[in-house]
Structures are given as C-alpha cells and as structure tokens.
C-alpha cells in the first residue's frame, strides 16, 4: 500500500533519480533501478522523461515487477499487435491498446499519492515550453510524456496539448534539482547511439524493420484504414533502404543525444550512468531482457563512484 510523502527524508540529504527518454531502450531503467535498490541507494525524488517517466512512475506505484514481467513477455508479433494503426489525430498509432495496458497497470493512482515527489516531463506543443507534470492522473501524465511526435497523438491535459518530453529535456536533471535534490543520479540512454542505427557497410538508418507479412496481418486484424503499401513504407524493411519511421526515430535519437549533451553541460548530475543500449532499435521492445541487463551492468560499473558520492552526503551503500 502506498503512503504519503515521508517527512523523515527532510532529516538527511535528498537523493534524486533522473531517468532519460529512450523508447524501447527504456527497459534498461528497470535493470538500473533494480541494481540501485539492491545496493541500498535511497530515492527521495524521481523525474522521468518519456520511457523514463513510464518506468519511474511504475516503480513508485509499486508495479515495477508487473512491468518487467510484461516487458519480458513481449515478442515481435505482440509488439506489432499493439500498433493500432490509424493515419490521423496527430499520430500513425492511436495508442488505445497501450493506454489500456497502462490503465490496468496504474489504475486511478494520482501523482500526489506517490510516496516521493515525481515529475513526468512533457512538451507543450503550442508554446514549446517544458512542462513538469507533478499532480494529477499518473497514467495520463506518463502517456503524455511518451507521446512521440508522429507516432502517438498528443495528450490534452489542463487545456494544453502535450507531446514527448524528449523534445525539450531528454534527461530531467534540472527537475530533480528544482525539487531539492542534493545528490542527483542520472540514467542516460542517449549516449551510446550514434553510428549504431545502420547495419554494417550501410549508411542508411535501419533501426526498425518489421516483417511485412506480420504488418499485413495486423492491418487486416485492425481494419487498418491506411492505403495499401503505406504501412510497409512506414514500418517495413527492404534491404538497407530506410523506411519512414526508421528515418524519424533515428533523427529523434540524434536530437536527443545533442540536446542531452547541451543540457548536461550546464547542469550535470553528480553520478552519470550510461547503459550501453545503442545497438537496440527504438521500437525493439522485445529485447527487454538484454536492455534490463545493460541497465544493471551500467550501475555496477559505477558502484565506486556511487559509493564516493553517497559517502560525501553522509549515506552509505550495501557492499
């Protein structure tokens, strides 16, 4: 059972956890949180962007086990099954099936009922401003934070149309700092991507290539209104030619990498953890086991640095 925010944390230095965007690479956050918890790192503040908002929200809601089980059960056919394709309403995927799973997972839980402060970062499509969702329906906040432009339709919350927070702040270190974190641990999934979006000897981005037969079956099952051939052009793969979504997601990876570097130059975290997940395509959700392990391994590589940082704050980790 979730409890209110602890008053006891005021008596010691606060530790903030910043979780970056990363789409399917976001499963690495599960492994990182597992490893950090295992060695005794406390979390007093959590801020997440896109996939980081999903994993961070599920963790604080006490549903990380369920999320991990669901992620590990995914395969390519199941992933395609969640693609309820629909050209219109701001995205090529309606997202209704994903929202249904999210609602099953989080129910009516509100952000202010979580046991520590939480921020889901989104982008206001009208003003371009960074939006920190700190109250309200948790499932809606998470859904808004991962509304990848062109893929998912934006979410309307409090009369604002919100899209993926990665457009403005892929790694919300500043959000943790604004909530009073004395020590910030950042899990960054956008540092190991450049040059890995192509196959060997191919300059084209091929981060996504679903089986055309599976795409056709999904289109028939969902009564897909997209014109013949458009689905394959968006999501299929022909040799080394980039499909539409491959180009779009690779462009997003480049933007996230550059924007993250710029933001961190002015406001770096105290401990910067970088799982090696650049070889995982942005929609390869079926590679959860690999991503989760990468998250755990990355934390173990940083254990000495974590120990030093926490000791400076008067905290200790399990040896």
C-alpha positions as CSV (number, residue, x, y, z in Angstrom):
1,X,0.0,0.0,0.0
2,X,1.3,3.4,-0.9
3,X,1.8,6.0,1.7
4,X,2.2,9.8,1.7
5,X,5.5,11.5,1.2
6,X,7.8,10.8,4.1
7,X,8.6,13.6,6.5
8,X,11.6,11.7,7.6
9,X,13.5,12.4,4.4
10,X,13.8,16.0,5.5
11,X,16.4,15.0,8.1
12,X,19.0,13.9,5.6
13,X,20.4,14.8,2.2
14,X,17.9,14.1,-0.6
15,X,18.8,11.8,-3.5
16,X,17.2,12.5,-6.9
17,X,16.9,10.0,-9.7
18,X,16.6,11.3,-13.3
19,X,15.5,8.8,-15.9
20,X,16.0,9.6,-19.6
21,X,13.9,9.0,-22.7
22,X,14.9,6.1,-24.9
23,X,11.7,4.3,-26.2
24,X,12.4,0.6,-26.2
25,X,15.8,1.2,-24.7
26,X,13.9,2.4,-21.7
27,X,13.7,-1.1,-20.3
28,X,17.3,-0.5,-19.2
29,X,15.8,1.7,-16.5
30,X,14.3,-1.3,-14.9
31,X,17.6,-3.0,-14.5
32,X,19.3,0.2,-13.3
33,X,16.6,0.7,-10.6
34,X,16.9,-2.9,-9.5
35,X,20.7,-2.6,-9.1
36,X,20.5,0.8,-7.3
37,X,17.9,-0.6,-4.9
38,X,19.9,-3.7,-4.3
39,X,22.9,-1.8,-3.2
40,X,20.8,0.4,-0.9
41,X,20.6,3.7,-2.8
42,X,17.6,5.7,-1.5
43,X,15.3,7.7,-3.8
44,X,13.7,10.9,-2.4
45,X,12.8,12.5,-5.8
46,X,12.2,10.8,-9.2
47,X,11.9,12.6,-12.5
48,X,11.4,10.9,-15.8
49,X,11.1,11.7,-19.5
50,X,9.2,9.5,-21.9
51,X,10.3,5.9,-21.3
52,X,11.9,7.2,-18.1
53,X,8.5,8.5,-16.9
54,X,6.9,5.2,-17.6
55,X,9.4,3.1,-15.7
56,X,9.8,5.7,-12.9
57,X,6.0,6.0,-12.5
58,X,5.6,2.3,-12.4
59,X,8.4,1.9,-9.8
60,X,6.9,4.5,-7.5
61,X,3.4,2.9,-7.9
62,X,4.8,-0.4,-6.8
63,X,4.3,-2.0,-10.2
64,X,7.9,-2.5,-11.4
65,X,7.6,-6.3,-11.1
66,X,4.5,-6.3,-13.3
67,X,6.1,-4.0,-15.8
68,X,9.2,-6.2,-16.0
69,X,7.1,-9.3,-16.4
70,X,5.1,-7.7,-19.2
71,X,8.2,-6.4,-21.0
72,X,9.9,-9.8,-20.9
73,X,6.9,-11.5,-22.4
74,X,6.9,-9.3,-25.5
75,X,7.9,-10.6,-28.9
76,X,7.8,-9.1,-32.3
77,X,4.3,-10.3,-33.0
78,X,3.0,-8.9,-29.7
79,X,4.7,-5.6,-30.4
80,X,3.0,-5.3,-33.8
81,X,-0.3,-6.3,-32.1
82,X,-0.1,-3.1,-30.1
83,X,0.3,-1.0,-33.2
84,X,-3.3,0.1,-33.7
85,X,-2.5,1.9,-36.9
86,X,-4.6,5.0,-37.8
87,X,-3.5,7.8,-40.0
88,X,-4.9,10.9,-38.3
89,X,-5.5,12.5,-34.9
90,X,-1.8,13.5,-34.7
91,X,-0.1,10.2,-35.0
92,X,0.0,6.9,-37.0
93,X,-0.8,4.9,-33.9
94,X,-3.9,5.5,-31.9
95,X,-2.2,4.1,-28.8
96,X,-5.5,2.8,-27.4
97,X,-4.2,-0.7,-26.7
98,X,-1.1,0.7,-24.9
99,X,-3.3,3.1,-22.9
100,X,-5.5,0.1,-21.8
101,X,-2.4,-1.7,-20.5
102,X,-1.2,1.4,-18.8
103,X,-4.5,1.9,-17.1
104,X,-4.6,-1.8,-16.0
105,X,-1.1,-1.2,-14.5
106,X,-1.6,2.1,-12.7
107,X,-5.4,2.3,-12.3
108,X,-6.6,5.7,-11.0
109,X,-3.5,6.4,-9.0
110,X,-2.6,10.1,-8.8
111,X,1.0,11.5,-8.7
112,X,0.4,13.4,-5.4
113,X,-0.4,10.0,-3.8
114,X,3.1,8.5,-4.5
115,X,5.4,8.1,-1.6
116,X,8.1,10.5,-3.0
117,X,7.7,13.5,-5.3
118,X,7.6,12.6,-9.0
119,X,7.8,14.6,-12.2
120,X,6.9,13.4,-15.7
121,X,8.4,15.8,-18.3
122,X,6.3,16.7,-21.4
123,X,6.3,19.4,-24.1
124,X,3.6,22.0,-24.7
125,X,3.0,21.8,-28.5
126,X,1.7,25.3,-28.6
127,X,4.3,27.2,-26.7
128,X,7.2,24.8,-26.9
129,X,7.6,25.1,-23.2
130,X,8.9,22.3,-20.9
131,X,6.0,21.0,-18.7
132,X,6.6,19.3,-15.4
133,X,3.6,17.1,-14.5
134,X,3.6,16.8,-10.7
135,X,0.0,16.3,-9.9
136,X,-3.0,14.6,-11.5
137,X,-3.6,11.2,-13.0
138,X,-0.4,9.2,-13.2
139,X,-1.3,7.2,-16.2
140,X,-2.2,10.3,-18.2
141,X,1.0,12.0,-17.2
142,X,3.1,9.0,-18.3
143,X,1.1,8.8,-21.6
144,X,1.7,12.5,-22.3
145,X,5.4,12.2,-21.6
146,X,5.9,9.4,-24.2
147,X,3.7,10.9,-26.9
148,X,6.4,10.6,-29.6
149,X,5.6,13.1,-32.3
150,X,4.3,11.5,-35.5
151,X,3.8,8.1,-33.7
152,X,1.4,8.8,-30.9
153,X,-1.2,11.6,-30.8
154,X,-0.5,14.3,-28.2
155,X,-2.4,14.3,-24.9
156,X,-4.7,17.1,-23.8
157,X,-4.1,17.9,-20.1
158,X,-5.4,21.1,-18.4
159,X,-6.2,22.6,-21.9
160,X,-2.7,22.1,-23.1
161,X,-1.7,19.7,-25.9
162,X,1.3,17.8,-24.6
163,X,3.9,15.7,-26.5
164,X,7.0,13.7,-25.7
165,X,9.3,15.5,-23.1
166,X,12.4,14.4,-25.1
167,X,11.7,17.4,-27.4
168,X,12.9,19.7,-24.6
169,X,14.7,17.8,-21.9
170,X,15.5,14.1,-22.5
171,X,17.3,13.7,-19.1
172,X,15.5,15.8,-16.4
173,X,18.4,16.6,-14.1
174,X,17.1,20.1,-13.6
175,X,13.7,18.8,-12.5
176,X,15.3,16.8,-9.7
177,X,17.4,19.8,-8.6
178,X,14.3,22.1,-8.6
179,X,12.6,19.7,-6.2
180,X,15.5,20.0,-3.8
181,X,17.8,17.0,-4.6
182,X,21.2,17.3,-3.0
183,X,22.6,14.4,-5.0
184,X,21.4,13.5,-8.5
185,X,21.9,10.1,-10.1
186,X,21.1,10.2,-13.8
187,X,20.4,7.2,-16.0
188,X,21.1,8.3,-19.6
189,X,20.1,6.1,-22.5
190,X,21.1,8.6,-25.2
191,X,24.9,8.4,-25.1
192,X,25.6,5.2,-27.0
193,X,23.6,5.6,-30.2
194,X,25.5,7.4,-32.9
195,X,26.6,5.2,-35.8
196,X,24.6,2.2,-34.5
197,X,21.4,2.9,-36.4
198,X,22.8,1.3,-39.5
199,X,23.9,-2.2,-40.5
200,X,27.5,-2.8,-41.4
201,X,28.5,-1.1,-44.7
202,X,25.2,0.7,-44.9
203,X,24.9,4.4,-44.4
204,X,21.1,4.2,-44.1
205,X,19.2,4.2,-40.8
206,X,17.6,0.8,-40.3
207,X,16.6,1.0,-36.7
208,X,13.2,-0.6,-37.5
209,X,12.2,-3.3,-39.9
210,X,9.1,-5.3,-39.1
211,X,8.2,-8.4,-41.1
212,X,5.9,-7.3,-43.9
213,X,3.7,-10.4,-43.5
214,X,3.1,-9.6,-39.9
215,X,2.3,-6.0,-40.8
216,X,-0.2,-7.1,-43.3
217,X,-1.8,-9.5,-40.8
218,X,-2.0,-6.7,-38.2
219,X,-3.5,-4.3,-40.8
220,X,-6.2,-6.8,-41.6
221,X,-6.9,-7.6,-38.0
222,X,-7.3,-4.0,-37.1
223,X,-9.2,-3.0,-40.2
224,X,-6.3,-0.6,-40.9
225,X,-7.5,2.4,-42.9
226,X,-4.0,3.2,-44.2
227,X,-3.6,2.9,-48.0
228,X,-2.1,-0.2,-49.5
229,X,1.7,0.0,-49.3
230,X,1.8,2.8,-46.8
231,X,2.2,0.6,-43.8
232,X,5.1,-1.2,-45.4
233,X,6.7,2.0,-46.4
234,X,6.5,3.3,-42.8
235,X,7.4,0.2,-40.9
236,X,8.7,-2.5,-43.3
237,X,12.3,-3.0,-44.3
238,X,13.6,-3.6,-47.8
239,X,17.3,-4.3,-47.8
240,X,19.2,-1.3,-46.5
241,X,16.7,1.3,-47.6
242,X,15.4,3.4,-44.6
243,X,11.7,3.3,-44.0
244,X,9.8,6.4,-42.9
245,X,9.8,5.5,-39.3
246,X,13.4,4.5,-39.3
247,X,14.4,7.9,-40.5
248,X,12.1,9.6,-38.0
249,X,13.3,7.6,-35.0
250,X,17.0,7.9,-36.0
251,X,16.5,11.7,-36.3
252,X,15.0,11.7,-32.8
253,X,18.0,9.8,-31.5
254,X,20.4,12.3,-32.9
255,X,18.3,15.2,-31.5
256,X,18.1,13.6,-28.0
257,X,21.8,12.9,-27.9
258,X,22.7,16.5,-28.9
259,X,20.1,18.1,-26.6
260,X,21.1,15.9,-23.7
261,X,24.8,16.9,-24.1
262,X,23.8,20.6,-24.2
263,X,21.6,20.4,-21.1
264,X,24.2,18.4,-19.1
265,X,26.9,20.9,-20.0
266,X,25.1,23.5,-17.9
267,X,23.6,21.2,-15.3
268,X,25.4,17.9,-14.9
269,X,24.3,15.1,-12.5
270,X,26.5,14.0,-9.6
271,X,26.6,10.4,-10.9
272,X,26.1,9.8,-14.6
273,X,25.2,6.2,-15.5
274,X,25.1,5.3,-19.2
275,X,23.8,1.8,-20.1
276,X,25.2,0.5,-23.4
277,X,22.0,0.1,-25.4
278,X,22.7,2.0,-28.6
279,X,22.5,-1.3,-30.6
280,X,18.8,-1.7,-29.6
281,X,16.4,-0.2,-32.1
282,X,13.9,2.3,-30.7
283,X,11.0,0.0,-31.3
284,X,12.7,-3.3,-30.5
285,X,10.6,-3.7,-27.3
286,X,11.0,-7.4,-27.5
287,X,14.7,-7.0,-26.4
288,X,13.7,-6.2,-22.8
289,X,16.0,-8.9,-21.2
290,X,19.0,-7.5,-23.0
291,X,18.2,-3.9,-22.1
292,X,17.4,-4.7,-18.4
293,X,20.8,-6.5,-18.1
294,X,22.5,-3.5,-19.7
295,X,21.0,-1.2,-17.0
296,X,22.2,-3.5,-14.2
297,X,25.6,-3.7,-15.6
298,X,25.9,0.0,-16.0
299,X,25.1,0.6,-12.3
300,X,27.7,-2.0,-11.3
301,X,30.4,-0.2,-13.4
302,X,29.6,3.0,-11.5
303,X,29.5,1.4,-8.0
304,X,32.8,3.0,-6.8
305,X,31.6,6.4,-8.0
306,X,28.2,5.9,-6.3
307,X,29.9,4.9,-3.1
308,X,32.1,8.0,-3.1
309,X,29.2,10.4,-3.9
310,X,26.9,8.9,-1.3
311,X,29.6,8.9,1.4
312,X,30.1,12.6,0.8
313,X,26.4,13.1,1.5
314,X,26.6,11.0,4.7
315,X,25.0,8.0,3.2
316,X,26.3,4.5,2.6
317,X,25.5,1.7,0.2
318,X,25.5,-2.1,0.7
319,X,28.8,-3.6,-0.1
